[in-house]
Amino acid sequence: MKDFSEYHAGDRDAFEYQVKVILFTISLYGCYAAFALGAINVWWMAGLSTVMVTRWMIAFHELLHLRKAEDLDLLTRLIPLPFSPFNIGYREYQEIHAGHHRYAATIEDPDAFHIQGGHLKALIGTLTLQERQIIRYVSTHGMSHELAIMAMIRLALFIAMLMIAPHAFLLWWLVLRLTYIINDFVFFHLVHYRTGKYGSFPIPLPALIRYPLIVIYGIDVVYATMHHDIHHEQPIIAARHLPRVAQQLSAS
């Protein structure tokens, strides 16, 4: 593949992704608080949370390719969003994602359990993703001091929010979890599976679908999904530039 270094993400991109991760994390907690206090109804909570979780996920994903855990603030490394009582942190996610890019969609891929085996098996893997990730990570790498401390903090946050407003928290948590499941199924299984074959594939979207999705979820979400094959070839390319790179590749 030709050199596309002019489209590589840089320090400014990394800073923007880090800021987005922090802001969306705080905003999601604010959404939970507003719902628990009755300031917004369940539909507003669900709609806002779904959009913010999706935008958080792509900012977090892009950051994984640009910054090591040591270079980030504590909040970003902690990942305090309660997708599960048992979550791994940034450092562990980065190690897993590096393995995913190294062995994408093969049996050696640490994400193979929610990619391979057809749609149903991949979906089941996605349903239990967070719990299986921490079990698989600890069984392979052991329980580090950092992971143990951060896992206890995340568990304490989960229990505290559940106790403060059980009904509101369970509904909010369900929205977070379902959003993550759907996004993960698309961003891992659907982009790596085609009619019985595994690899990294694009997902073309017609303009009538693409542009509304961009308005709601942002260009990074849409372009990183549409051009996932290019992302795997050169993961350092900023998501916003992927359509331009795709055009150049097509022309050449």
Long-range contacts (C-beta under 8 A, 24 or more apart in sequence): 1-233, 1-234, 1-249, 2-248, 2-249, 2-252, 4-234, 4-237, 4-241, 4-245, 4-248, 7-237, 7-238, 7-241, 7-244, 7-245, 8-236, 8-237, 8-238, 9-62, 9-65, 9-66, 9-236, 9-237, 9-238, 13-62, 13-66, 13-238, 14-63, 14-66, 14-67, 17-59, 17-60, 17-62, 17-63, 17-66, 18-63, 18-67, 18-72, 18-73, 18-76, 20-55, 20-56, 20-59, 21-56, 21-59, 21-60, 21-63, 21-76, 22-73, 22-75, 22-76, 24-52, 24-53, 24-55, 24-56, 24-59, 25-56, 25-75, 25-80, 25-81, 27-52, 28-52, 28-53, 28-56, 28-81, 28-176, 31-172, 32-161, 32-168, 32-169, 32-172, 35-168, 35-171, 35-172, 36-164, 36-165, 36-168, 36-169, 36-172, 42-171, 45-171, 45-172, 45-175, 46-171, 46-175, 49-172, 49-175, 49-176, 49-179, 50-175, 50-179, 51-216, 51-217, 53-81, 53-175, 53-176, 53-179, 53-180, 53-183, 54-179, 54-183, 54-217, 54-221, 55-217, 55-218, 55-220, 55-221, 56-81, 57-180, 57-183, 57-187, 57-221, 58-217, 58-218, 58-220, 58-221, 58-224, 58-239, 59-220, 60-93, 61-97, 61-187, 61-224, 62-220, 62-224, 62-238, 62-239, 64-90, 64-93, 64-94, 64-97, 65-97, 65-235, 65-236, 66-236, 68-94, 69-94, 77-150, 78-150, 78-153, 78-154, 79-154, 80-153, 80-154, 80-157, 81-176, 82-154, 82-157, 82-158, 82-161, 82-173, 82-176, 83-130, 83-176, 83-177, 83-180, 84-130, 84-131, 84-158, 84-177, 85-154, 85-155, 85-158, 85-159, 86-130, 86-131, 86-134, 86-151, 86-154, 86-155, 87-130, 87-133, 87-134, 87-151, 87-154, 88-130, 88-133, 88-134, 88-137, 88-147, 88-151, 89-146, 89-147, 89-150, 89-151, 91-146, 91-147, 92-133, 92-134, 92-137, 92-141, 92-147, 95-137, 95-141, 96-133, 96-137, 101-232, 101-235, 104-192, 104-199, 104-200, 104-232, 105-192, 105-193, 105-198, 105-199, 105-200, 106-198, 110-136, 111-188, 114-184, 114-185, 114-188, 114-189, 115-188, 115-189, 115-192, 115-193, 115-198, 116-193, 116-198, 118-193, 119-189, 119-193, 122-185, 122-188, 122-189, 122-193, 123-185, 123-189, 126-181, 126-184, 126-185, 126-188, 126-189, 127-181, 129-180, 129-181, 129-184, 186-225, 187-224, 187-225, 187-228, 191-225, 191-228, 191-229, 192-228, 199-229, 200-228, 200-229, 200-231, 200-232, 200-233, 201-228, 201-229, 202-226, 202-227, 202-228, 202-229, 202-230, 202-246, 203-228
